[in-house]
Amino acid sequence: MASKGGREKIKLESTAGTGHFYTTTKNKKTTPNKL
């Protein structure tokens, strides 16, 4: 996944099995670990 300016767009999916998901951005410099 390509990142621009150190920020990465990620898709968070609900684990409740509802199929709901939302997209957000995280700063890889402040949160280098995967969610």
PDB file of N, H, CA, C and O in Angstrom:
ATOM      1  N   MET A   1       0.859  -1.196   0.000  1.00  0.00           N
ATOM      2  CA  MET A   1       0.000   0.000   0.000  1.00  0.00           C
ATOM      3  C   MET A   1       0.892   1.242   0.000  1.00  0.00           C
ATOM      4  O   MET A   1       1.734   1.410   0.882  1.00  0.00           O
ATOM      5  N   ALA A   2       0.708   2.074  -0.957  1.00  0.00           N
ATOM      6  H   ALA A   2       0.024   1.937  -1.673  1.00  0.00           H
ATOM      7  CA  ALA A   2       1.527   3.270  -1.065  1.00  0.00           C
ATOM      8  C   ALA A   2       1.044   4.346  -0.089  1.00  0.00           C
ATOM      9  O   ALA A   2      -0.156   4.512   0.128  1.00  0.00           O
ATOM     10  N   SER A   3       1.979   5.056   0.480  1.00  0.00           N
ATOM     11  H   SER A   3       2.954   4.921   0.304  1.00  0.00           H
ATOM     12  CA  SER A   3       1.609   6.118   1.411  1.00  0.00           C
ATOM     13  C   SER A   3       2.160   7.443   0.907  1.00  0.00           C
ATOM     14  O   SER A   3       3.251   7.499   0.341  1.00  0.00           O
ATOM     15  N   LYS A   4       1.406   8.493   1.116  1.00  0.00           N
ATOM     16  H   LYS A   4       0.520   8.447   1.577  1.00  0.00           H
ATOM     17  CA  LYS A   4       1.839   9.823   0.698  1.00  0.00           C
ATOM     18  C   LYS A   4       2.079  10.676   1.942  1.00  0.00           C
ATOM     19  O   LYS A   4       1.200  10.805   2.794  1.00  0.00           O
ATOM     20  N   GLY A   5       3.245  11.242   2.037  1.00  0.00           N
ATOM     21  H   GLY A   5       3.960  11.137   1.345  1.00  0.00           H
ATOM     22  CA  GLY A   5       3.541  12.132   3.153  1.00  0.00           C
ATOM     23  C   GLY A   5       3.564  11.412   4.488  1.00  0.00           C
ATOM     24  O   GLY A   5       3.352  12.035   5.528  1.00  0.00           O
ATOM     25  N   GLY A   6       3.816  10.122   4.480  1.00  0.00           N
ATOM     26  H   GLY A   6       3.989   9.616   3.635  1.00  0.00           H
ATOM     27  CA  GLY A   6       3.888   9.376   5.724  1.00  0.00           C
ATOM     28  C   GLY A   6       2.533   8.970   6.261  1.00  0.00           C
ATOM     29  O   GLY A   6       2.444   8.357   7.325  1.00  0.00           O
ATOM     30  N   ARG A   7       1.467   9.308   5.530  1.00  0.00           N
ATOM     31  H   ARG A   7       1.540   9.805   4.666  1.00  0.00           H
ATOM     32  CA  ARG A   7       0.131   8.923   5.981  1.00  0.00           C
ATOM     33  C   ARG A   7      -0.396   7.803   5.099  1.00  0.00           C
ATOM     34  O   ARG A   7      -0.114   7.745   3.902  1.00  0.00           O
ATOM     35  N   GLU A   8      -1.159   6.925   5.709  1.00  0.00           N
ATOM     36  H   GLU A   8      -1.388   6.972   6.681  1.00  0.00           H
ATOM     37  CA  GLU A   8      -1.640   5.747   5.002  1.00  0.00           C
ATOM     38  C   GLU A   8      -3.145   5.618   5.185  1.00  0.00           C
ATOM     39  O   GLU A   8      -3.663   5.774   6.290  1.00  0.00           O
ATOM     40  N   LYS A   9      -3.834   5.333   4.098  1.00  0.00           N
ATOM     41  H   LYS A   9      -3.413   5.206   3.200  1.00  0.00           H
ATOM     42  CA  LYS A   9      -5.284   5.155   4.187  1.00  0.00           C
ATOM     43  C   LYS A   9      -5.576   3.697   4.483  1.00  0.00           C
ATOM     44  O   LYS A   9      -5.126   2.805   3.764  1.00  0.00           O
ATOM     45  N   ILE A  10      -6.327   3.462   5.539  1.00  0.00           N
ATOM     46  H   ILE A  10      -6.692   4.186   6.123  1.00  0.00           H
ATOM     47  CA  ILE A  10      -6.619   2.094   5.933  1.00  0.00           C
ATOM     48  C   ILE A  10      -8.121   1.888   6.022  1.00  0.00           C
ATOM     49  O   ILE A  10      -8.877   2.835   6.237  1.00  0.00           O
ATOM     50  N   LYS A  11      -8.540   0.661   5.856  1.00  0.00           N
ATOM     51  H   LYS A  11      -7.926  -0.109   5.681  1.00  0.00           H
ATOM     52  CA  LYS A  11      -9.962   0.334   5.968  1.00  0.00           C
ATOM     53  C   LYS A  11     -10.166  -0.536   7.188  1.00  0.00           C
ATOM     54  O   LYS A  11      -9.590  -1.620   7.288  1.00  0.00           O
ATOM     55  N   LEU A  12     -10.979  -0.069   8.114  1.00  0.00           N
ATOM     56  H   LEU A  12     -11.447   0.811   8.033  1.00  0.00           H
ATOM     57  CA  LEU A  12     -11.258  -0.820   9.324  1.00  0.00           C
ATOM     58  C   LEU A  12     -12.605  -1.510   9.170  1.00  0.00           C
ATOM     59  O   LEU A  12     -13.624  -0.868   8.914  1.00  0.00           O
ATOM     60  N   GLU A  13     -12.590  -2.826   9.331  1.00  0.00           N
ATOM     61  H   GLU A  13     -11.762  -3.347   9.538  1.00  0.00           H
ATOM     62  CA  GLU A  13     -13.835  -3.573   9.205  1.00  0.00           C
ATOM     63  C   GLU A  13     -14.333  -3.972  10.580  1.00  0.00           C
ATOM     64  O   GLU A  13     -13.545  -4.258  11.483  1.00  0.00           O
ATOM     65  N   SER A  14     -15.636  -3.990  10.728  1.00  0.00           N
ATOM     66  H   SER A  14     -16.275  -3.758   9.996  1.00  0.00           H
ATOM     67  CA  SER A  14     -16.227  -4.377  12.002  1.00  0.00           C
ATOM     68  C   SER A  14     -16.057  -5.871  12.218  1.00  0.00           C
ATOM     69  O   SER A  14     -16.199  -6.664  11.288  1.00  0.00           O
ATOM     70  N   THR A  15     -15.752  -6.250  13.458  1.00  0.00           N
ATOM     71  H   THR A  15     -15.636  -5.606  14.214  1.00  0.00           H
ATOM     72  CA  THR A  15     -15.571  -7.666  13.771  1.00  0.00           C
ATOM     73  C   THR A  15     -16.865  -8.275  14.292  1.00  0.00           C
ATOM     74  O   THR A  15     -16.894  -9.440  14.687  1.00  0.00           O
ATOM     75  N   ALA A  16     -17.941  -7.480  14.292  1.00  0.00           N
ATOM     76  H   ALA A  16     -17.917  -6.533  13.971  1.00  0.00           H
ATOM     77  CA  ALA A  16     -19.217  -7.972  14.799  1.00  0.00           C
ATOM     78  C   ALA A  16     -19.975  -8.778  13.744  1.00  0.00           C
ATOM     79  O   ALA A  16     -21.034  -9.339  14.026  1.00  0.00           O
ATOM     80  N   GLY A  17     -19.426  -8.833  12.526  1.00  0.00           N
ATOM     81  H   GLY A  17     -18.565  -8.378  12.297  1.00  0.00           H
ATOM     82  CA  GLY A  17     -20.062  -9.612  11.475  1.00  0.00           C
ATOM     83  C   GLY A  17     -21.211  -8.871  10.809  1.00  0.00           C
ATOM     84  O   GLY A  17     -22.034  -9.484  10.129  1.00  0.00           O
ATOM     85  N   THR A  18     -21.272  -7.559  11.000  1.00  0.00           N
ATOM     86  H   THR A  18     -20.603  -7.062  11.553  1.00  0.00           H
ATOM     87  CA  THR A  18     -22.359  -6.780  10.414  1.00  0.00           C
ATOM     88  C   THR A  18     -21.997  -6.304   9.012  1.00  0.00           C
ATOM     89  O   THR A  18     -22.855  -5.820   8.273  1.00  0.00           O
ATOM     90  N   GLY A  19     -20.729  -6.442   8.651  1.00  0.00           N
ATOM     91  H   GLY A  19     -20.032  -6.835   9.251  1.00  0.00           H
ATOM     92  CA  GLY A  19     -20.292  -5.994   7.335  1.00  0.00           C
ATOM     93  C   GLY A  19     -20.032  -4.499   7.290  1.00  0.00           C
ATOM     94  O   GLY A  19     -19.721  -3.951   6.232  1.00  0.00           O
ATOM     95  N   HIS A  20     -20.157  -3.833   8.437  1.00  0.00           N
ATOM     96  H   HIS A  20     -20.409  -4.278   9.296  1.00  0.00           H
ATOM     97  CA  HIS A  20     -19.925  -2.391   8.483  1.00  0.00           C
ATOM     98  C   HIS A  20     -18.422  -2.115   8.497  1.00  0.00           C
ATOM     99  O   HIS A  20     -17.657  -2.833   9.142  1.00  0.00           O
ATOM    100  N   PHE A  21     -18.009  -1.074   7.784  1.00  0.00           N
ATOM    101  H   PHE A  21     -18.629  -0.491   7.261  1.00  0.00           H
ATOM    102  CA  PHE A  21     -16.603  -0.697   7.794  1.00  0.00           C
ATOM    103  C   PHE A  21     -16.484   0.805   7.582  1.00  0.00           C
ATOM    104  O   PHE A  21     -17.396   1.450   7.065  1.00  0.00           O
ATOM    105  N   TYR A  22     -15.369   1.335   7.981  1.00  0.00           N
ATOM    106  H   TYR A  22     -14.629   0.811   8.402  1.00  0.00           H
ATOM    107  CA  TYR A  22     -15.126   2.748   7.744  1.00  0.00           C
ATOM    108  C   TYR A  22     -13.648   2.945   7.435  1.00  0.00           C
ATOM    109  O   TYR A  22     -12.794   2.164   7.857  1.00  0.00           O
ATOM    110  N   THR A  23     -13.372   4.004   6.692  1.00  0.00           N
ATOM    111  H   THR A  23     -14.065   4.638   6.349  1.00  0.00           H
ATOM    112  CA  THR A  23     -11.995   4.273   6.293  1.00  0.00           C
ATOM    113  C   THR A  23     -11.452   5.438   7.104  1.00  0.00           C
ATOM    114  O   THR A  23     -12.193   6.351   7.471  1.00  0.00           O
ATOM    115  N   THR A  24     -10.180   5.402   7.374  1.00  0.00           N
ATOM    116  H   THR A  24      -9.578   4.661   7.075  1.00  0.00           H
ATOM    117  CA  THR A  24      -9.539   6.459   8.127  1.00  0.00           C
ATOM    118  C   THR A  24      -8.084   6.540   7.706  1.00  0.00           C
ATOM    119  O   THR A  24      -7.594   5.713   6.937  1.00  0.00           O
ATOM    120  N   THR A  25      -7.408   7.546   8.223  1.00  0.00           N
ATOM    121  H   THR A  25      -7.806   8.217   8.848  1.00  0.00           H
ATOM    122  CA  THR A  25      -5.989   7.676   7.924  1.00  0.00           C
ATOM    123  C   THR A  25      -5.219   7.654   9.229  1.00  0.00           C
ATOM    124  O   THR A  25      -5.691   8.154  10.250  1.00  0.00           O
ATOM    125  N   LYS A  26      -4.033   7.073   9.190  1.00  0.00           N
ATOM    126  H   LYS A  26      -3.649   6.667   8.361  1.00  0.00           H
ATOM    127  CA  LYS A  26      -3.187   7.066  10.371  1.00  0.00           C
ATOM    128  C   LYS A  26      -1.813   7.591  10.002  1.00  0.00           C
ATOM    129  O   LYS A  26      -1.355   7.437   8.870  1.00  0.00           O
ATOM    130  N   ASN A  27      -1.177   8.201  10.959  1.00  0.00           N
ATOM    131  H   ASN A  27      -1.549   8.325  11.878  1.00  0.00           H
ATOM    132  CA  ASN A  27       0.165   8.700  10.744  1.00  0.00           C
ATOM    133  C   ASN A  27       1.151   7.597  11.110  1.00  0.00           C
ATOM    134  O   ASN A  27       1.212   7.172  12.263  1.00  0.00           O
ATOM    135  N   LYS A  28       1.918   7.136  10.131  1.00  0.00           N
ATOM    136  H   LYS A  28       1.868   7.481   9.194  1.00  0.00           H
ATOM    137  CA  LYS A  28       2.826   6.010  10.355  1.00  0.00           C
ATOM    138  C   LYS A  28       3.991   6.397  11.256  1.00  0.00           C
ATOM    139  O   LYS A  28       4.680   5.528  11.791  1.00  0.00           O
ATOM    140  N   LYS A  29       4.212   7.691  11.425  1.00  0.00           N
ATOM    141  H   LYS A  29       3.653   8.396  10.991  1.00  0.00           H
ATOM    142  CA  LYS A  29       5.306   8.120  12.304  1.00  0.00           C
ATOM    143  C   LYS A  29       4.897   8.022  13.768  1.00  0.00           C
ATOM    144  O   LYS A  29       5.732   7.751  14.631  1.00  0.00           O
ATOM    145  N   THR A  30       3.619   8.241  14.048  1.00  0.00           N
ATOM    146  H   THR A  30       2.940   8.461  13.347  1.00  0.00           H
ATOM    147  CA  THR A  30       3.158   8.180  15.431  1.00  0.00           C
ATOM    148  C   THR A  30       2.655   6.792  15.786  1.00  0.00           C
ATOM    149  O   THR A  30       2.738   6.370  16.939  1.00  0.00           O
ATOM    150  N   THR A  31       2.129   6.079  14.787  1.00  0.00           N
ATOM    151  H   THR A  31       2.062   6.422  13.850  1.00  0.00           H
ATOM    152  CA  THR A  31       1.632   4.724  15.016  1.00  0.00           C
ATOM    153  C   THR A  31       2.226   3.786  13.978  1.00  0.00           C
ATOM    154  O   THR A  31       1.563   3.452  12.996  1.00  0.00           O
ATOM    155  N   PRO A  32       3.463   3.358  14.182  1.00  0.00           N
ATOM    156  CA  PRO A  32       4.129   2.516  13.200  1.00  0.00           C
ATOM    157  C   PRO A  32       3.599   1.089  13.182  1.00  0.00           C
ATOM    158  O   PRO A  32       3.801   0.361  12.209  1.00  0.00           O
ATOM    159  N   ASN A  33       2.924   0.688  14.252  1.00  0.00           N
ATOM    160  H   ASN A  33       2.760   1.279  15.041  1.00  0.00           H
ATOM    161  CA  ASN A  33       2.417  -0.684  14.308  1.00  0.00           C
ATOM    162  C   ASN A  33       1.096  -0.799  13.584  1.00  0.00           C
ATOM    163  O   ASN A  33       0.375   0.185  13.419  1.00  0.00           O
ATOM    164  N   LYS A  34       0.783  -2.015  13.151  1.00  0.00           N
ATOM    165  H   LYS A  34       1.369  -2.814  13.285  1.00  0.00           H
ATOM    166  CA  LYS A  34      -0.476  -2.234  12.445  1.00  0.00           C
ATOM    167  C   LYS A  34      -1.624  -2.303  13.432  1.00  0.00           C
ATOM    168  O   LYS A  34      -1.466  -2.769  14.561  1.00  0.00           O
ATOM    169  N   LEU A  35      -2.786  -1.831  12.989  1.00  0.00           N
ATOM    170  H   LEU A  35      -2.914  -1.453  12.072  1.00  0.00           H
ATOM    171  CA  LEU A  35      -3.963  -1.868  13.845  1.00  0.00           C
ATOM    172  C   LEU A  35      -4.582  -3.244  13.823  1.00  0.00           C
ATOM    173  O   LEU A  35      -5.592  -3.478  14.487  1.00  0.00           O
TER     174      LEU A  35
END
